[in-house]
Amino acid sequence: MDVRTSGARSSDTCAPGARLPAEYARWEPDEAAAGLGVHPDDLPDGLVIADETGRVTCFNAAAARITATRQADALGRKLERALPLEDLEGRRWWALTDPYGGLATRVGQPERNLLLPGGREVLVSARYVRERPTGPVRRVVVSLRGTEARRRTERSHAELIATVAHELRSPLTSVKGFTATLLAKWERFTDDQKRLMLETVDADANRVTRLIAELLDISRIDSGRLEVRRQPVDIAAAVRRHVQALTASGHSSERFLIKVREPLPGLWADPDKVDQVLGNLLENAVRHGEGTVTIEVAPELVKPAAEGPPVERTAVTVSDEGPGIPEESMSRVFTRFWRGSKRGGTGLGLYIVKGIVEAHGGTITVGRAHGGGAEFRFTLPVGTPAYLA
């Protein structure tokens, strides 16, 4: 981490107004506004810097918040007293690592979980700054982070594993049971019974395949590796195709109303992923909604935040006449594992839909339709991609 405290020397403090011995009180408050560097208090992570004598010269606001130690109490003190850390086995961390007297080839310590007084966990990494390789340590720069974000991530991963295990267990049990029965007693069943069993196995295998595809999509979205292969897409034709598939599967054609406002601008998007978005939104409207499912496709001009001409987009709205989504739940609709009032599914579909739309540079929102049901609306930017223009 390279943080310049507005040109201050290594012994300068980063806490304006702290009561310190004269040799540590060299920070001028107006230097932070000089534009020469980043003020340590602007950093989201805790920053602690000790000089060549091991005394703390910088203890930013985030470090004070994480450690529950006042800046004035930490500045000027020895590092091991200002930041008394222990490892998970109860050993004193600074005595164990000995940054000033250890091997001269060391450059720091990787991030790890350590304990503050009272047993609170904190993520700590350190860098040893030397004027030349193998020279004496001139500064020890310590980064502190709370463990709340990591714990939330771990809980999310645990929930994902539990959900996947539950969703896989049912179809795999069915597949195993029917195949074992057919192999053991093939001659005892009629052709109709065999067909029914095999159709069930096929449906359950498709369910497992869909779940695996969802997991791969989530992995790509979370890691920012979701690829969008843009090509011309007729969004109105895609909507009609999905509605035809739903009516062919047994839904009444009178339940669907398609509104297309012509002319639509040319849309460049990933057709497979657009199909995935439309399929998910329409299936949700049919499964969880009631009455007529209305799909509107229209051009839209969006004024950018900065000065410039309006941006042309294609807007798609899917609404129904059911009970809708409670107001208190709307903020969680696009999160993992959210399910409506009717249980079923993994609760991952809308999370993936949001990731796909945003990967295209679009937006998606949820609200209440005029008929009282849920209304999902997403927009996609149009026009030829820059690399083809």
N, C-alpha and C positions, 0 to 999 in steps of 0.2 A: 504494500500500500504506500503510495507516494503522496503525502499530504504536505503542502507548503503552507506554513502559517504566516503568510504575507511577508516572506523574506526574513522571518525571525531566525536566530541562531538556535543550535540544538539545545541550549540551556533555557530558551524562552518558554514561558508558560502559555497555555491556550485558554486560560480562564480570566477574563477581564474582571478586575476589581477584587480578586481574591487576596486575602490578607496573608502574605508570605514574608519570609526573610527577604531582605533587599536583593540578594543575589538571585532569587527566583522570581522577582516581581518586575520583569522587563517587558511584559506585553502592553502595548498601547492600544486602548479600545478602538481608536479610529483607524487602526491598520486594517481591521477586518473589512472596512468599506473601501479600501484602496484599490481593490480589484486585482491584486497581485497574486492571489491564491485562494484556496478554499478554506473557510474557517472550520476548524474541527467540530464545532457544535452543529454544523450543518449536516454532518455525516449521520446516516441512519444507524450505524454500528458503533459500539463503544471503541474509543481509541485512547490508549494509555502509552505514554512515551517516557522512558527513563534515560537520563544522561549517562556519561561514562562513569560516574560515581555511584550509579544505581538509584539516584533520587528522581522522583516523578516530576517531570517538567510540563506534562500535558495530561489532562484528565478531562475529556470532553463531557458534554451534557448526557449523551447516551450512556457512557460508562458510569456516570453518577446514578442514572436511572436503573441500570441493570444491577449494579452492585449495592444500591441503597446507601451510597457513601457520598457525602458532600464534596464538591470539588475543592473547597478550601481546606478540608481535612486531609485530602489525599496529596495535594501539591506540596512538594518539598520533602515528603517522607520517603523512606526507603521503599523500593518497589515491593519487597516481600511483606511489608507492613501495610502499605496502602492497598495492596491487592493480595490478601492472604488466601492463596488457592491450595487446594488439596486434590490429589487424584482420587479415583473411586475406591482405592484401598486405604485411604486415610493418610497417605504420605504427603508431606509438605512439598509443593510443586517446585518452588524456586530453589530449595536446597537440593532437590533431586536433579533438576536440569542444569543448575549452576551456569547461567548464560555468560557471566563475566570470566569465570575461571575454568570453564570446560575446554573441550577441544577447539583449537583455533580454526579448524576447517568447517565448523558448523555455521549454517546460515540462518537457522531458526527452528521452530517447532511447528509441525503440521497441526491442523485443527483437531481438537479432541474435547470430550466432555470432562469438565473439572467441576469441583464443588467450592462454593463460597461459604463463608460462615453461616451456619444454620442449615446446611445441607442443600441449598439451592443450586441447581445445575446451570452451567453456563458453557457455551462453546468458545474455546480460546485457541488462538493461533499467535505465534510470535515470530518476529524477524530480527535478526542481529545485524546491525549496520556497522560495517568496518570501513575505514578509509582506504584500506588495501587488503587484498586476500591474505588471510591468516594473521592480520594485524589485530590489535586490541579492539574490543567492542566499544564503539562510541555512543551508540544508542540502542536501546531495546524497544521495539515498536510492537505493542500488543493489541490485537483485535478481539473484541468481545461481542458475542451475539447471544441473545436469549434462545432458549430451546423450545419456545412455544410453537414457532413455525414448523420446526422439525417434528414435534409431537403431533401437530395437526396432519402433517404429511404421512407420518407413520400410522395414525388412526385411519386416514383415508385409504392407505394401502391395505390395512387389515380388513376394513369394510369391503374393499374390492375383492380380496381373496375369499372372504366369507360368502359374498354374493355369488361369485363365480363357482365356488364349491357347491353351493346350494343349487344353482341353476344347472350345473352339469350332472349332479347326482340323479335327478329325476329321469331325464332322457336316456342316460347311459344305463340306468337300472332297467328301464323298459327295453332298450336294445338288447342288453345281455339276456334278459328273461325270455324274450320272444325267440331270439336266435338259438338259445340253449334248448328251448322247448321244441322248436322245429327240427333241430338236429337229432334230438333224442326220439321224437315220435312223429316223424315226417309222414309215415304211411297212415297214421290214425286220423289225419285231418283231411277235410274236403278241400277242393280247390278254392272255394270261396273263403274258407277259414284261413287257408294259407295266404291268400291275397290280402285279407284284412290285416293279418299279422305283419306281412311285409310292408304294407302301406304305412302301418304304425311305425315300424322301424325306419322307413324312409323319412317320415315326418320328423321323428325325433333326431335323426342324423342331420336333417336340415336345421333344426333348432340349435344343435351343437355348433354347426358351421357358422350360423349367424352370430352366436355368442363369441366365437373365436374372432370373427371379423370385427365385432364391436371392441374387443380387447385390443386388437391391433390398431384400430382407429384411435382409441384412447391413448395408447402408447405414443403414437405419432403426434397427436394433438398436444399432449403434455410436454413432449420433447421438442416441439416446433418443427417436426419433420414431415408434416402432412403435405404431400405433393399435390399440386393443382395443375392438371394438364388441360390448358384452355383450348377450346375450339368453338366454332359457331354452334349455338344452342337455340332451338326453337322452343322457348319456354311454354308457349301456349299449347303446342303439340304434345309436349311432355306431360302437361296437366291432363289433357284429354286422354292420353294413353293410360295414365294411372287410374283415372275414373273408369275407363273401359275395363281395366283389370279388376277393379272392385265390383263392378256390376256383373262381370263374368263369374266371379266367385260367389254370387248369390245375393248381393245387395241390390235393392231397387234403384233403377236409374233415376227415378223421380226424387230420390233423396239428395241428388247432387245438382248444383247450379253453378255453371261456369260463366264468368263475365270477363271478357277480354276487351280492353280499350285499345283500339288501333289508332295510328300505327305504332308498333313497338319498335324501339331502337334495336340495333344488332347487339346481341349478347354473346360475349366470349366467356365461357366457363367450362368446368369439367363436367361433361354430361352424366357420367356415372354418379358423381357426388351430388349433382342437382337432383337426380332421380332418388338418391338416398334421402335427401332433405324432404322432397315432396312426398315420398312414400311414408316417411315417419309421421309427418304432420297430418296427412290424410288418414292414416290408420288410427292415429290418436283421436282425430275428430269423429271417426266412425265408432271406435270402441268406447270412448269416454263421453262423447257428446250425444245430443238428441236432435231430432228434427232435420231440417235441411242443412247440408254442408255446402257452404258457398266458397268458391275459389275465385278470387279476383286477380287479374293480371293487368298491370297498367304501367305506363312510363311515369317517371318522376324526376323533377329537377330539385336538387339539394344544394342549398347555398353553403359553401365552405365556411369554416370558422375564420380563416384568414381572407384577406381581400382577393378577389378573383371571380371568374365567371362561374355560374351554377354548374354543378356536376350532374350529368345525366345518369339515371339508374333505372333498373326494372324492379318494380315492387310486386310482391306476391302476398296475398292475404288469404288465410284459411280460417273460416269461422263456422261456428255451429250454433244451435239453439238450445243447448243443454243447460245444466246448472252453472256452468262456468267454473273458474278457478277462484277460490277464496282470496280476498285481497291480501291477507297475511301470508299467503303461500306464493304469491307472484314473484317475490324476490328470490325464491329457491327453485323455480321451475327448471332453470337451465343448469342446476348443479347435479353432481353425481347422485344416483340412487333416489332422486325425487320421483314419487309416484302420485298419481291423482287419487281421488276417493275410491276408485275401483282398483283393487290390487291386481298385479299381474305384470310380467315383464321384469327386466333387470333394473329399470330406472336409469338407464344409461343413454337412451336414444336422444333425448333433447340436449343432453350435454354434448353429444357428438354432432348434432345438427348445428348447434351454436359454433362449435369449432370449425366445421366445414364452411359455414357462411362467413365467419371472420377470416378464414384462410383465403377466401376470395376477395377480401377487402370490403365485405358487406356488413350489414347490421341485422339483428333480429330482436323483436320485442314481443311481449305478450300483454294482452289486455282483455277488456270485456267487450264482446260484440254487441251490436245494436239489438240483436234478438235475445240477449241475456247470456249467451254461451261464451266460450273461450274464443279469443281471436289472436292468432299468431301471424305476424307480419315480418317478412324479411325482404331486404333490398340487396341487389347485386349491381356493382358498377358495370357499365357497358362500354363499348368501343373496342377497337383493335388493341391488343397488348403492345406495349412500347417496342418490344423486340421484333414485332412484325410490321410496325408502322413505317 
